[in-house]
Amino acid sequence: MGGGTSWDCYWRFEYRSVAASQSFKYLADVLAQCASGPVNAERSSVNHPDSFDQIIGTAFGRQLSVSLKDKGGLGQSLVFLRSMKGG
């Protein structure tokens, strides 16, 4: 809407697997090391058995987001990486 661009991708894991948590932590750590300002963490319980964790920061002139979504209904955990640049 604002003329910005975004790029995102995600990886699927078994529901609440260690690999999903480790991937999220790795990407969050990389974001924290590369950020050019504050990094904000957000944890919220959506609907049991779902959950959502997110780290947001700015690096390389883009807003970056890393999130972990546990989706009980799907039986999957999803790790998302999103890069956004405003217009």
C-alpha positions in Angstrom: 0.0 0.0 0.0 2.7 2.4 0.9 4.8 1.6 -2.1 7.2 -0.6 -0.1 8.6 -4.0 -1.0 8.9 -7.1 1.0 10.5 -10.5 0.6 9.7 -13.5 2.8 10.3 -17.2 3.0 9.5 -19.9 5.5 10.6 -23.4 6.6 8.3 -26.2 7.9 9.2 -28.4 10.8 7.5 -31.0 12.9 5.2 -29.4 15.5 7.3 -27.9 18.3 10.4 -29.6 17.2 13.9 -28.8 18.5 15.0 -28.1 15.0 12.3 -25.4 14.6 13.4 -23.7 17.9 17.0 -23.9 17.0 16.4 -22.4 13.5 14.4 -19.5 15.0 17.1 -18.9 17.6 19.9 -18.9 15.0 18.1 -16.4 12.8 17.1 -14.2 15.7 20.8 -14.2 16.9 22.0 -13.2 13.4 19.4 -10.4 13.3 20.5 -9.1 16.7 24.2 -9.1 15.6 23.5 -7.3 12.3 20.9 -4.8 13.6 21.6 -1.1 13.3 19.3 -0.3 16.2 17.1 -1.8 18.8 15.7 -5.3 18.3 12.3 -6.0 19.8 11.1 -9.4 20.9 7.4 -10.3 21.0 5.9 -13.5 22.5 2.3 -14.2 22.5 0.1 -17.1 23.0 -2.4 -17.2 20.2 -4.8 -20.1 20.8 -3.7 -23.2 22.6 -2.0 -25.2 21.1 -0.8 -22.4 18.9 2.0 -20.0 19.8 3.9 -17.1 18.1 7.3 -15.6 18.8 8.8 -12.8 16.8 12.0 -10.7 16.7 11.9 -7.4 14.7 14.9 -5.1 13.9 16.5 -3.0 11.2 19.6 -3.9 9.3 20.9 -3.0 5.9 18.2 -0.3 5.5 15.4 -2.9 5.8 13.1 -3.9 8.6 13.7 -7.6 9.3 11.4 -10.0 11.1 12.0 -13.6 12.2 9.1 -15.5 13.6 8.3 -18.9 14.9 4.7 -20.1 14.6 3.5 -23.3 16.2 0.3 -24.4 14.4 -1.4 -27.2 16.3 -4.1 -27.7 13.7 -1.5 -28.2 11.0 0.8 -30.3 13.2 3.7 -28.0 12.1 6.0 -25.3 13.3 6.9 -22.6 10.8 9.9 -20.3 10.9 9.4 -17.1 8.8 12.0 -14.6 7.6 10.7 -11.3 6.2 12.5 -8.3 4.8 10.6 -5.1 4.3 11.5 -1.7 2.8 9.2 1.2 2.9 8.3 3.3 -0.2 
